[in-house]
Amino acid sequence: MNKDTYPFRTIIDDFVYLFVSEGIHGIIDKGVLIEAIPEDKRYWFKSCYNLGLGDVTISENGWKLDDSVRSGNGDMPKIIATVARIAMDFLTKPPNSTLSFQGYLGSKSARQGKNHRNILYQRAINSNWEALSAEFSFWGVNAGQIEEYVVGKVYDQIFVKYR
Amino acid sequence: MITSMKKHRAEEHEAFLEELLKDKEKIIAAIKNSPSVIRKQQEAIEQLSKLKPPFPWDKDRREEAV
């Protein structure tokens, strides 16, 4: 992927990634947390991880990662490209891991029946499909059904695994 | 000129991250315990529970094991 991305810092043992977004509203700390989805004996979610992106903000209760913020910093393509780069970095590490990601569904998105962040993630995947699909396998979830990822189709949830 | 501006920005970014990482353990714990992270994990578990196994990525693993 040859998109412009932000440099990021990794806290490797915990799969916490930090980077700084720079745009029309100045500098905003961003965090990505990749966490294992607890295994369930019935469903066997083996080595399945979930990716969360948000602003690292401070509140009266201390630091937190907030995925509901729409920072509107004018650099969303660069942020999404950075998240894609982080996901690629992560997937080469724990063997056989599968990464699930699903954008935050805010009230505006819910009203419109569209997950805007998923659309942005998918745009990044689709526009780099040739390079990404050579290295990674993708699946999409639509109405509760998993299928091999089809470029141009809109999905509720996306899974990706290093080939 | 542009190169020195870029360098300055990179230094600024680095300083921000350094500041944030001063108390690394605290930041990690705070991030992991964020309400949005807990909600997202819960949503991921629920979403996965709705999907019917076997999952296609498990098929890849089985093939690798053979």
gemmi code that builds the backbone of each chain (N, CA, C; Angstrom):
import gemmi

chains = {
    "A": [
        ("MET", (0.845, -1.195, 0.000), (0.000, 0.000, 0.000), (0.877, 1.240, 0.000)),
        ("ASN", (0.671, 2.089, -0.983), (1.579, 3.230, -1.093), (0.902, 4.547, -0.706)),
        ("LYS", (-0.117, 4.475, 0.149), (-0.809, 5.696, 0.578), (0.023, 6.415, 1.641)),
        ("ASP", (-0.250, 7.714, 1.770), (0.417, 8.509, 2.784), (-0.138, 8.113, 4.161)),
        ("THR", (0.747, 7.775, 5.078), (0.302, 7.361, 6.415), (1.060, 8.148, 7.484)),
        ("TYR", (0.520, 8.158, 8.692), (1.219, 8.774, 9.828), (2.187, 7.753, 10.434)),
        ("PRO", (3.341, 8.228, 10.919), (4.196, 7.289, 11.649), (3.486, 6.885, 12.944)),
        ("PHE", (3.640, 5.656, 13.363), (2.963, 5.239, 14.597), (3.935, 4.578, 15.555)),
        ("ARG", (3.569, 4.608, 16.826), (4.364, 3.961, 17.869), (3.599, 2.738, 18.352)),
        ("THR", (4.322, 1.695, 18.620), (3.678, 0.444, 19.035), (4.063, 0.102, 20.454)),
        ("ILE", (3.078, -0.266, 21.238), (3.384, -0.871, 22.531), (3.113, -2.345, 22.284)),
        ("ILE", (4.134, -3.015, 21.826), (3.985, -4.283, 21.122), (3.295, -5.382, 21.936)),
        ("ASP", (3.668, -5.542, 23.215), (3.101, -6.651, 23.991), (1.600, -6.514, 24.161)),
        ("ASP", (1.120, -5.291, 24.087), (-0.308, -5.065, 24.330), (-1.077, -4.729, 23.062)),
        ("PHE", (-0.417, -4.682, 21.938), (-1.046, -4.318, 20.674), (-1.794, -2.995, 20.759)),
        ("VAL", (-1.119, -2.038, 21.377), (-1.639, -0.669, 21.401), (-0.760, 0.142, 20.455)),
        ("TYR", (-1.400, 0.870, 19.567), (-0.674, 1.665, 18.578), (-1.116, 3.123, 18.744)),
        ("LEU", (-0.159, 4.020, 18.715), (-0.487, 5.436, 18.877), (0.081, 6.229, 17.709)),
        ("PHE", (-0.693, 7.182, 17.237), (-0.171, 8.096, 16.228), (-0.848, 9.447, 16.396)),
        ("VAL", (-0.332, 10.422, 15.688), (-0.853, 11.782, 15.830), (-1.441, 12.231, 14.498)),
        ("SER", (-2.699, 12.643, 14.552), (-3.365, 13.175, 13.357), (-3.132, 14.679, 13.324)),
        ("GLU", (-2.871, 15.171, 12.139), (-2.636, 16.601, 12.017), (-3.506, 17.153, 10.896)),
        ("GLY", (-4.374, 18.097, 11.245), (-5.282, 18.614, 10.228), (-5.809, 19.984, 10.584)),
        ("ILE", (-6.980, 20.278, 10.075), (-7.524, 21.636, 10.216), (-7.808, 22.024, 11.673)),
        ("HIS", (-8.019, 21.044, 12.539), (-8.251, 21.349, 13.955), (-6.999, 21.134, 14.801)),
        ("GLY", (-5.857, 21.043, 14.139), (-4.599, 20.883, 14.866), (-4.200, 19.437, 15.048)),
        ("ILE", (-3.591, 19.179, 16.200), (-3.007, 17.860, 16.458), (-3.929, 17.051, 17.374)),
        ("ILE", (-4.231, 15.828, 16.967), (-5.125, 14.965, 17.766), (-4.451, 13.611, 17.962)),
        ("ASP", (-4.382, 13.180, 19.225), (-3.792, 11.871, 19.519), (-4.791, 10.774, 19.154)),
        ("LYS", (-4.325, 9.808, 18.390), (-5.181, 8.695, 17.978), (-4.612, 7.398, 18.522)),
        ("GLY", (-5.490, 6.493, 18.854), (-5.050, 5.197, 19.354), (-5.766, 4.070, 18.641)),
        ("VAL", (-5.047, 2.980, 18.445), (-5.653, 1.758, 17.906), (-5.346, 0.663, 18.907)),
        ("LEU", (-6.376, -0.044, 19.314), (-6.184, -1.160, 20.234), (-6.652, -2.429, 19.536)),
        ("ILE", (-5.794, -3.429, 19.526), (-6.184, -4.717, 18.944), (-6.230, -5.721, 20.085)),
        ("GLU", (-7.413, -6.274, 20.299), (-7.604, -7.172, 21.449), (-8.138, -8.512, 20.992)),
        ("ALA", (-7.679, -9.555, 21.646), (-8.192, -10.891, 21.332), (-9.650, -10.978, 21.756)),
        ("ILE", (-10.461, -11.588, 20.915), (-11.864, -11.809, 21.287), (-11.866, -13.080, 22.122)),
        ("PRO", (-12.410, -13.008, 23.340), (-12.327, -14.191, 24.211), (-12.906, -15.426, 23.533)),
        ("GLU", (-12.219, -16.532, 23.713), (-12.687, -17.758, 23.062), (-13.954, -18.273, 23.724)),
        ("ASP", (-14.807, -18.774, 22.902), (-16.067, -19.324, 23.387), (-16.072, -20.793, 22.946)),
        ("LYS", (-16.285, -21.676, 23.890), (-16.166, -23.104, 23.567), (-17.126, -23.518, 22.446)),
        ("ARG", (-18.303, -22.875, 22.424), (-19.280, -23.275, 21.410), (-18.839, -22.825, 20.014)),
        ("TYR", (-18.335, -21.605, 19.970), (-18.078, -21.028, 18.653), (-16.613, -21.044, 18.241)),
        ("TRP", (-15.747, -21.270, 19.188), (-14.343, -21.469, 18.855), (-13.740, -20.297, 18.085)),
        ("PHE", (-13.764, -19.121, 18.728), (-13.194, -17.930, 18.090), (-11.679, -17.963, 18.247)),
        ("LYS", (-11.061, -18.899, 17.586), (-9.636, -19.073, 17.827), (-8.805, -17.996, 17.139)),
        ("SER", (-7.925, -17.359, 17.919), (-7.011, -16.341, 17.383), (-7.728, -15.259, 16.590)),
        ("CYS", (-8.880, -14.870, 17.077), (-9.636, -13.814, 16.423), (-9.475, -12.531, 17.243)),
        ("TYR", (-9.120, -11.463, 16.576), (-8.848, -10.198, 17.251), (-9.771, -9.116, 16.723)),
        ("ASN", (-9.989, -8.138, 17.566), (-10.873, -7.033, 17.213), (-10.067, -5.734, 17.201)),
        ("LEU", (-10.317, -4.911, 16.203), (-9.571, -3.646, 16.103), (-10.482, -2.472, 16.460)),
        ("GLY", (-9.988, -1.617, 17.325), (-10.735, -0.405, 17.687), (-9.881, 0.832, 17.459)),
        ("LEU", (-10.464, 1.828, 16.813), (-9.757, 3.089, 16.561), (-10.497, 4.204, 17.281)),
        ("GLY", (-9.775, 5.104, 17.890), (-10.433, 6.239, 18.538), (-9.462, 7.351, 18.862)),
        ("ASP", (-9.998, 8.430, 19.399), (-9.154, 9.524, 19.873), (-8.711, 9.200, 21.298)),
        ("VAL", (-7.454, 9.458, 21.601), (-6.985, 9.281, 22.974), (-7.240, 10.610, 23.675)),
        ("THR", (-8.209, 10.603, 24.558), (-8.601, 11.867, 25.189), (-8.480, 11.763, 26.710)),
        ("ILE", (-8.381, 12.905, 27.327), (-8.329, 12.896, 28.790), (-9.643, 13.456, 29.314)),
        ("SER", (-10.182, 12.763, 30.309), (-11.417, 13.235, 30.938), (-11.156, 13.302, 32.439)),
        ("GLU", (-12.184, 13.628, 33.200), (-11.962, 13.721, 34.653), (-11.593, 12.363, 35.270)),
        ("ASN", (-11.950, 11.266, 34.536), (-11.602, 9.934, 35.033), (-10.269, 9.424, 34.489)),
        ("GLY", (-9.564, 10.272, 33.779), (-8.261, 9.866, 33.217), (-8.334, 9.677, 31.717)),
        ("TRP", (-7.311, 8.993, 31.159), (-7.250, 8.792, 29.721), (-8.271, 7.768, 29.259)),
        ("LYS", (-8.703, 7.949, 28.026), (-9.577, 6.924, 27.444), (-9.473, 6.948, 25.923)),
        ("LEU", (-9.920, 5.864, 25.333), (-9.985, 5.783, 23.880), (-11.449, 5.961, 23.504)),
        ("ASP", (-11.728, 6.979, 22.723), (-13.121, 7.289, 22.403), (-13.350, 7.152, 20.903)),
        ("ASP", (-14.164, 6.161, 20.523), (-14.381, 5.936, 19.089), (-15.590, 6.697, 18.551)),
        ("SER", (-16.271, 7.419, 19.441), (-17.486, 8.108, 18.992), (-17.184, 9.514, 18.476)),
        ("VAL", (-15.944, 9.969, 18.681), (-15.604, 11.343, 18.297), (-15.483, 11.455, 16.785)),
        ("ARG", (-16.104, 12.477, 16.266), (-15.891, 12.800, 14.848), (-15.002, 14.029, 14.844)),
        ("SER", (-13.701, 13.806, 14.758), (-12.794, 14.950, 14.907), (-12.845, 15.903, 13.727)),
        ("GLY", (-13.226, 15.431, 12.566), (-13.341, 16.301, 11.402), (-12.058, 17.062, 11.127)),
        ("ASN", (-10.942, 16.349, 11.249), (-9.646, 17.012, 11.096), (-9.211, 17.091, 9.626)),
        ("GLY", (-10.074, 16.602, 8.755), (-9.804, 16.722, 7.316), (-8.744, 15.762, 6.795)),
        ("ASP", (-8.396, 14.755, 7.605), (-7.326, 13.845, 7.171), (-7.763, 12.384, 7.243)),
        ("MET", (-9.081, 12.143, 7.115), (-9.601, 10.786, 7.274), (-8.912, 9.762, 6.354)),
        ("PRO", (-8.680, 10.078, 5.072), (-8.010, 9.072, 4.234), (-6.639, 8.667, 4.792)),
        ("LYS", (-5.927, 9.648, 5.341), (-4.599, 9.346, 5.894), (-4.737, 8.507, 7.173)),
        ("ILE", (-5.764, 8.807, 7.977), (-5.998, 8.026, 9.203), (-6.335, 6.579, 8.840)),
        ("ILE", (-7.242, 6.418, 7.888), (-7.657, 5.066, 7.486), (-6.460, 4.301, 6.903)),
        ("ALA", (-5.651, 4.989, 6.115), (-4.452, 4.338, 5.555), (-3.495, 3.935, 6.676)),
        ("THR", (-3.419, 4.767, 7.717), (-2.547, 4.438, 8.860), (-3.093, 3.211, 9.595)),
        ("VAL", (-4.407, 3.164, 9.774), (-5.020, 2.007, 10.449), (-4.773, 0.736, 9.617)),
        ("ALA", (-4.898, 0.872, 8.299), (-4.650, -0.285, 7.424), (-3.199, -0.747, 7.579)),
        ("ARG", (-2.284, 0.196, 7.661), (-0.861, -0.126, 7.838), (-0.647, -0.825, 9.190)),
        ("ILE", (-1.335, -0.340, 10.233), (-1.234, -0.944, 11.570), (-1.766, -2.377, 11.523)),
        ("ALA", (-2.913, -2.549, 10.851), (-3.520, -3.884, 10.743), (-2.549, -4.833, 10.041)),
        ("MET", (-1.898, -4.347, 8.985), (-0.937, -5.183, 8.253), (0.244, -5.539, 9.146)),
        ("ASP", (0.688, -4.560, 9.906), (1.807, -4.781, 10.823), (1.436, -5.854, 11.854)),
        ("PHE", (0.223, -5.734, 12.408), (-0.238, -6.669, 13.433), (-0.353, -8.094, 12.870)),
        ("LEU", (-0.961, -8.212, 11.684), (-1.274, -9.539, 11.143), (-0.042, -10.383, 10.811)),
        ("THR", (1.091, -9.747, 10.715), (2.304, -10.525, 10.447), (2.892, -11.050, 11.760)),
        ("LYS", (2.267, -10.698, 12.905), (2.864, -11.082, 14.195), (2.280, -12.348, 14.828)),
        ("PRO", (1.073, -12.290, 15.461), (0.623, -13.553, 16.058), (0.299, -14.557, 14.946)),
        ("PRO", (0.842, -15.748, 14.985), (0.612, -16.674, 13.879), (-0.868, -17.026, 13.732)),
        ("ASN", (-1.315, -17.101, 12.504), (-2.697, -17.513, 12.188), (-3.786, -16.645, 12.786)),
        ("SER", (-3.508, -15.385, 12.997), (-4.539, -14.543, 13.603), (-5.468, -13.968, 12.533)),
        ("THR", (-6.697, -13.775, 12.932), (-7.695, -13.158, 12.053), (-8.132, -11.867, 12.733)),
        ("LEU", (-8.219, -10.823, 11.968), (-8.577, -9.521, 12.532), (-9.970, -9.123, 12.053)),
        ("SER", (-10.788, -8.719, 13.023), (-12.141, -8.278, 12.696), (-12.194, -6.773, 12.855)),
        ("PHE", (-12.784, -6.089, 11.903), (-13.016, -4.683, 12.168), (-14.340, -4.195, 11.625)),
        ("GLN", (-14.844, -3.271, 12.397), (-16.180, -2.744, 12.154), (-16.154, -1.309, 12.663)),
        ("GLY", (-16.497, -0.389, 11.811), (-16.453, 1.017, 12.204), (-17.517, 1.372, 13.223)),
        ("TYR", (-17.291, 2.468, 13.939), (-18.272, 2.924, 14.925), (-19.549, 3.365, 14.222)),
        ("LEU", (-20.656, 2.829, 14.695), (-21.945, 3.183, 14.108), (-22.584, 4.267, 14.969)),
        ("GLY", (-22.359, 5.508, 14.607), (-22.941, 6.620, 15.352), (-24.401, 6.810, 15.008)),
        ("SER", (-25.044, 7.750, 15.694), (-26.484, 7.935, 15.464), (-26.760, 8.398, 14.033)),
        ("LYS", (-25.859, 9.241, 13.486), (-26.052, 9.722, 12.115), (-25.976, 8.543, 11.130)),
        ("SER", (-24.949, 7.697, 11.341), (-24.791, 6.526, 10.474), (-26.000, 5.602, 10.599)),
        ("ALA", (-26.450, 5.398, 11.846), (-27.579, 4.497, 12.090), (-28.836, 5.017, 11.400)),
        ("ARG", (-29.045, 6.343, 11.488), (-30.221, 6.954, 10.841), (-30.191, 6.726, 9.338)),
        ("GLN", (-29.000, 6.832, 8.783), (-28.858, 6.691, 7.326), (-28.709, 5.228, 6.903)),
        ("GLY", (-28.635, 4.336, 7.892), (-28.488, 2.911, 7.585), (-27.137, 2.608, 6.947)),
        ("LYS", (-26.146, 3.448, 7.215), (-24.813, 3.247, 6.620), (-23.775, 3.374, 7.714)),
        ("ASN", (-22.792, 2.503, 7.701), (-21.683, 2.640, 8.630), (-20.564, 3.387, 7.887)),
        ("HIS", (-20.487, 4.694, 8.149), (-19.563, 5.525, 7.368), (-18.105, 5.115, 7.511)),
        ("ARG", (-17.727, 4.690, 8.727), (-16.322, 4.294, 8.886), (-16.018, 2.992, 8.149)),
        ("ASN", (-17.009, 2.087, 8.148), (-16.815, 0.856, 7.373), (-16.640, 1.188, 5.903)),
        ("ILE", (-17.435, 2.146, 5.429), (-17.338, 2.544, 4.020), (-15.930, 3.056, 3.727)),
        ("LEU", (-15.383, 3.836, 4.670), (-14.026, 4.358, 4.472), (-12.991, 3.238, 4.510)),
        ("TYR", (-13.158, 2.296, 5.464), (-12.237, 1.156, 5.518), (-12.296, 0.397, 4.186)),
        ("GLN", (-13.527, 0.190, 3.714), (-13.687, -0.580, 2.485), (-13.116, 0.158, 1.277)),
        ("ARG", (-13.250, 1.476, 1.283), (-12.676, 2.269, 0.192), (-11.165, 2.054, 0.132)),
        ("ALA", (-10.551, 2.058, 1.335), (-9.093, 1.857, 1.394), (-8.733, 0.454, 0.902)),
        ("ILE", (-9.540, -0.543, 1.286), (-9.270, -1.916, 0.833), (-9.456, -2.000, -0.685)),
        ("ASN", (-10.590, -1.478, -1.157), (-10.921, -1.613, -2.574), (-9.901, -0.918, -3.476)),
        ("SER", (-9.442, 0.258, -3.018), (-8.523, 0.994, -3.892), (-7.109, 0.410, -3.869)),
        ("ASN", (-6.861, -0.504, -2.937), (-5.538, -1.149, -2.899), (-5.670, -2.661, -3.029)),
        ("TRP", (-6.765, -3.076, -3.657), (-7.120, -4.496, -3.660), (-6.023, -5.397, -4.229)),
        ("GLU", (-5.447, -4.984, -5.319), (-4.458, -5.838, -5.975), (-3.290, -6.166, -5.030)),
        ("ALA", (-2.772, -5.126, -4.396), (-1.624, -5.330, -3.501), (-2.048, -6.060, -2.223)),
        ("LEU", (-3.186, -5.659, -1.662), (-3.609, -6.249, -0.383), (-4.012, -7.718, -0.526)),
        ("SER", (-4.774, -8.021, -1.594), (-5.273, -9.389, -1.724), (-4.147, -10.380, -2.047)),
        ("ALA", (-3.011, -9.878, -2.502), (-1.879, -10.776, -2.744), (-1.298, -11.253, -1.409)),
        ("GLU", (-1.438, -10.444, -0.393), (-0.833, -10.773, 0.909), (-1.842, -11.237, 1.952)),
        ("PHE", (-3.101, -10.772, 1.806), (-4.102, -11.035, 2.841), (-5.372, -11.644, 2.244)),
        ("SER", (-6.040, -12.464, 3.058), (-7.360, -12.976, 2.677), (-8.398, -12.114, 3.375)),
        ("PHE", (-9.448, -11.764, 2.680), (-10.500, -10.919, 3.250), (-11.849, -11.634, 3.174)),
        ("TRP", (-12.671, -11.416, 4.196), (-14.053, -11.883, 4.194), (-14.951, -10.742, 4.655)),
        ("GLY", (-16.171, -10.755, 4.200), (-17.122, -9.730, 4.621), (-18.351, -10.390, 5.210)),
        ("VAL", (-19.021, -9.698, 6.118), (-20.260, -10.212, 6.702), (-21.404, -9.326, 6.239)),
        ("ASN", (-22.384, -9.987, 5.666), (-23.552, -9.280, 5.184), (-24.787, -10.032, 5.651)),
        ("ALA", (-25.660, -9.368, 6.372), (-26.873, -9.991, 6.915), (-26.555, -11.326, 7.603)),
        ("GLY", (-25.496, -11.322, 8.418), (-25.166, -12.509, 9.211), (-24.477, -13.618, 8.446)),
        ("GLN", (-24.132, -13.386, 7.194), (-23.467, -14.419, 6.393), (-22.044, -13.992, 6.053)),
        ("ILE", (-21.108, -14.914, 6.266), (-19.721, -14.602, 5.891), (-19.499, -15.045, 4.455)),
        ("GLU", (-18.809, -14.214, 3.722), (-18.452, -14.616, 2.360), (-17.086, -14.059, 2.006)),
        ("GLU", (-16.508, -14.586, 0.967), (-15.237, -14.024, 0.503), (-15.493, -12.600, 0.063)),
        ("TYR", (-14.574, -11.745, 0.394), (-14.739, -10.312, 0.139), (-14.863, -10.043, -1.364)),
        ("VAL", (-15.881, -9.255, -1.705), (-16.080, -8.860, -3.098), (-15.905, -7.347, -3.163)),
        ("VAL", (-14.994, -6.894, -3.995), (-14.738, -5.453, -4.130), (-16.016, -4.759, -4.611)),
        ("GLY", (-16.384, -3.702, -3.942), (-17.554, -2.929, -4.349), (-18.792, -3.259, -3.536)),
        ("LYS", (-18.773, -4.400, -2.838), (-19.928, -4.784, -2.024), (-19.778, -4.193, -0.624)),
        ("VAL", (-20.888, -3.773, -0.032), (-20.816, -3.148, 1.302), (-21.040, -4.217, 2.373)),
        ("TYR", (-20.165, -4.212, 3.381), (-20.269, -5.214, 4.447), (-20.456, -4.559, 5.814)),
        ("ASP", (-21.080, -5.334, 6.731), (-21.280, -4.852, 8.104), (-20.000, -5.040, 8.911)),
        ("GLN", (-19.265, -6.060, 8.583), (-18.062, -6.409, 9.337), (-17.063, -7.038, 8.363)),
        ("ILE", (-15.790, -6.802, 8.616), (-14.764, -7.317, 7.703), (-13.747, -8.128, 8.514)),
        ("PHE", (-13.338, -9.245, 7.950), (-12.294, -10.060, 8.572), (-11.117, -10.133, 7.618)),
        ("VAL", (-9.936, -10.118, 8.188), (-8.746, -10.204, 7.345), (-7.699, -11.075, 8.026)),
        ("LYS", (-6.998, -11.828, 7.210), (-5.972, -12.750, 7.736), (-4.779, -12.748, 6.781)),
        ("TYR", (-3.594, -12.840, 7.359), (-2.383, -12.911, 6.546), (-2.356, -14.258, 5.845)),
        ("ARG", (-2.104, -14.279, 4.539), (-2.138, -15.549, 3.772), (-1.024, -16.516, 4.172)),
    ],
    "B": [
        ("MET", (13.082, 24.233, 2.635), (12.041, 24.846, 3.483), (10.978, 23.802, 3.874)),
        ("ILE", (10.448, 23.122, 2.830), (9.420, 22.108, 3.085), (10.009, 20.983, 3.926)),
        ("THR", (11.235, 20.586, 3.626), (11.888, 19.503, 4.367), (12.041, 19.887, 5.833)),
        ("SER", (12.435, 21.126, 6.104), (12.633, 21.513, 7.509), (11.294, 21.612, 8.232)),
        ("MET", (10.228, 22.029, 7.499), (8.887, 22.052, 8.116), (8.446, 20.644, 8.466)),
        ("LYS", (8.681, 19.717, 7.539), (8.297, 18.318, 7.773), (9.050, 17.758, 8.969)),
        ("LYS", (10.333, 18.103, 9.056), (11.173, 17.625, 10.149), (10.640, 18.168, 11.481)),
        ("HIS", (10.283, 19.451, 11.457), (9.761, 20.093, 12.663), (8.464, 19.412, 13.112)),
        ("ARG", (7.588, 19.127, 12.122), (6.325, 18.443, 12.440), (6.577, 17.062, 13.019)),
        ("ALA", (7.503, 16.354, 12.401), (7.820, 15.004, 12.884), (8.312, 15.073, 14.328)),
        ("GLU", (9.102, 16.090, 14.626), (9.610, 16.252, 15.994), (8.464, 16.565, 16.958)),
        ("GLU", (7.534, 17.393, 16.472), (6.366, 17.741, 17.298), (5.545, 16.492, 17.612)),
        ("HIS", (5.316, 15.681, 16.567), (4.550, 14.439, 16.743), (5.231, 13.536, 17.761)),
        ("GLU", (6.525, 13.427, 17.592), (7.309, 12.562, 18.465), (7.190, 13.034, 19.919)),
        ("ALA", (7.241, 14.369, 20.104), (7.142, 14.938, 21.454), (5.782, 14.625, 22.078)),
        ("PHE", (4.720, 14.711, 21.252), (3.373, 14.397, 21.738), (3.286, 12.948, 22.198)),
        ("LEU", (3.826, 12.056, 21.364), (3.761, 10.633, 21.697), (4.612, 10.317, 22.923)),
        ("GLU", (5.756, 10.967, 23.014), (6.622, 10.757, 24.174), (5.892, 11.143, 25.457)),
        ("GLU", (5.200, 12.291, 25.386), (4.447, 12.798, 26.526), (3.389, 11.768, 26.938)),
        ("LEU", (2.724, 11.241, 25.921), (1.659, 10.270, 26.153), (2.204, 8.968, 26.745)),
        ("LEU", (3.405, 8.620, 26.320), (3.964, 7.334, 26.738), (4.749, 7.411, 28.047)),
        ("LYS", (4.785, 8.603, 28.634), (5.521, 8.774, 29.887), (5.028, 7.785, 30.944)),
        ("ASP", (3.719, 7.633, 30.966), (3.125, 6.729, 31.938), (2.453, 5.587, 31.179)),
        ("LYS", (3.295, 4.786, 30.530), (2.826, 3.774, 29.587), (1.775, 2.823, 30.166)),
        ("GLU", (2.075, 2.266, 31.341), (1.166, 1.267, 31.930), (-0.212, 1.868, 32.190)),
        ("LYS", (-0.178, 3.106, 32.680), (-1.433, 3.791, 33.011), (-2.258, 4.016, 31.736)),
        ("ILE", (-1.583, 4.441, 30.689), (-2.258, 4.712, 29.414), (-2.863, 3.423, 28.853)),
        ("ILE", (-2.069, 2.336, 28.883), (-2.564, 1.059, 28.346), (-3.799, 0.612, 29.116)),
        ("ALA", (-3.702, 0.676, 30.452), (-4.833, 0.245, 31.283), (-6.055, 1.116, 30.994)),
        ("ALA", (-5.823, 2.428, 30.872), (-6.937, 3.341, 30.636), (-7.583, 3.071, 29.281)),
        ("ILE", (-6.747, 2.843, 28.276), (-7.275, 2.574, 26.929), (-8.088, 1.280, 26.942)),
        ("LYS", (-7.524, 0.244, 27.578), (-8.219, -1.055, 27.601), (-9.541, -1.011, 28.363)),
        ("ASN", (-9.600, -0.117, 29.347), (-10.824, -0.037, 30.150), (-11.780, 1.048, 29.662)),
        ("SER", (-11.501, 1.623, 28.508), (-12.379, 2.667, 27.979), (-13.749, 2.087, 27.672)),
        ("PRO", (-14.809, 2.821, 27.987), (-16.150, 2.299, 27.705), (-16.327, 1.891, 26.237)),
        ("SER", (-15.729, 2.658, 25.319), (-15.905, 2.338, 23.895), (-15.219, 1.014, 23.545)),
        ("VAL", (-14.099, 0.730, 24.193), (-13.367, -0.516, 23.922), (-14.163, -1.702, 24.469)),
        ("ILE", (-14.694, -1.538, 25.673), (-15.483, -2.617, 26.284), (-16.731, -2.892, 25.426)),
        ("ARG", (-17.373, -1.801, 24.992), (-18.576, -1.958, 24.139), (-18.213, -2.663, 22.828)),
        ("LYS", (-17.119, -2.250, 22.241), (-16.706, -2.812, 20.954), (-16.372, -4.303, 21.072)),
        ("GLN", (-15.731, -4.681, 22.179), (-15.414, -6.090, 22.404), (-16.707, -6.894, 22.512)),
        ("GLN", (-17.653, -6.317, 23.277), (-18.932, -6.982, 23.471), (-19.652, -7.163, 22.130)),
        ("GLU", (-19.619, -6.098, 21.329), (-20.262, -6.160, 20.007), (-19.601, -7.225, 19.137)),
        ("ALA", (-18.256, -7.303, 19.209), (-17.525, -8.277, 18.394), (-17.903, -9.702, 18.803)),
        ("ILE", (-18.023, -9.925, 20.121), (-18.404, -11.261, 20.611), (-19.812, -11.601, 20.113)),
        ("GLU", (-20.711, -10.607, 20.266), (-22.101, -10.845, 19.824), (-22.174, -11.119, 18.329)),
        ("GLN", (-21.442, -10.318, 17.554), (-21.456, -10.493, 16.094), (-20.941, -11.871, 15.711)),
        ("LEU", (-19.835, -12.268, 16.358), (-19.259, -13.576, 16.022), (-20.190, -14.711, 16.431)),
        ("SER", (-20.887, -14.508, 17.542), (-21.806, -15.557, 18.018), (-22.936, -15.802, 17.014)),
        ("LYS", (-23.253, -14.767, 16.239), (-24.355, -14.900, 15.275), (-23.923, -15.645, 14.013)),
        ("LEU", (-22.612, -15.712, 13.801), (-22.126, -16.335, 12.572), (-22.002, -17.842, 12.769)),
        ("LYS", (-22.287, -18.540, 11.688), (-22.251, -19.999, 11.785), (-20.860, -20.542, 11.498)),
        ("PRO", (-20.286, -21.285, 12.481), (-19.011, -21.943, 12.190), (-19.252, -23.136, 11.246)),
        ("PRO", (-18.268, -23.673, 10.567), (-16.863, -23.293, 10.627), (-16.593, -21.985, 9.872)),
        ("PHE", (-15.646, -21.226, 10.385), (-15.301, -19.965, 9.748), (-14.290, -20.213, 8.628)),
        ("PRO", (-14.367, -19.418, 7.581), (-13.463, -19.670, 6.447), (-11.988, -19.617, 6.817)),
        ("TRP", (-11.617, -18.787, 7.795), (-10.200, -18.708, 8.169), (-9.758, -19.972, 8.912)),
        ("ASP", (-10.707, -20.678, 9.541), (-10.362, -21.946, 10.187), (-10.059, -23.002, 9.134)),
        ("LYS", (-10.755, -22.896, 7.990), (-10.519, -23.836, 6.890), (-9.065, -23.685, 6.422)),
        ("ASP", (-8.637, -22.416, 6.326), (-7.238, -22.146, 5.942), (-6.289, -22.829, 6.915)),
        ("ARG", (-6.639, -22.727, 8.214), (-5.764, -23.316, 9.242), (-5.725, -24.833, 9.132)),
        ("ARG", (-6.925, -25.413, 8.870), (-6.978, -26.878, 8.767), (-6.113, -27.354, 7.603)),
        ("GLU", (-6.202, -26.588, 6.485), (-5.410, -26.966, 5.311), (-3.916, -26.880, 5.604)),
        ("GLU", (-3.556, -25.851, 6.407), (-2.146, -25.690, 6.754), (-1.661, -26.861, 7.612)),
        ("ALA", (-2.573, -27.349, 8.490), (-2.205, -28.411, 9.426), (-2.007, -29.746, 8.712)),
        ("VAL", (-2.676, -29.924, 7.543), (-2.577, -31.203, 6.831), (-1.196, -31.347, 6.188)),
    ],
}
model = gemmi.Model(1)
for chain_id, residues in chains.items():
    chain = gemmi.Chain(chain_id)
    for i, (resn, *xyz) in enumerate(residues, 1):
        res = gemmi.Residue()
        res.name, res.seqid = resn, gemmi.SeqId(i, " ")
        for name, pos in zip(("N", "CA", "C"), xyz):
            atom = gemmi.Atom()
            atom.name, atom.element = name, gemmi.Element(name[0])
            atom.pos, atom.b_iso = gemmi.Position(*pos), 0.0
            res.add_atom(atom)
        chain.add_residue(res)
    model.add_chain(chain)
structure = gemmi.Structure()
structure.add_model(model)
structure.setup_entities()
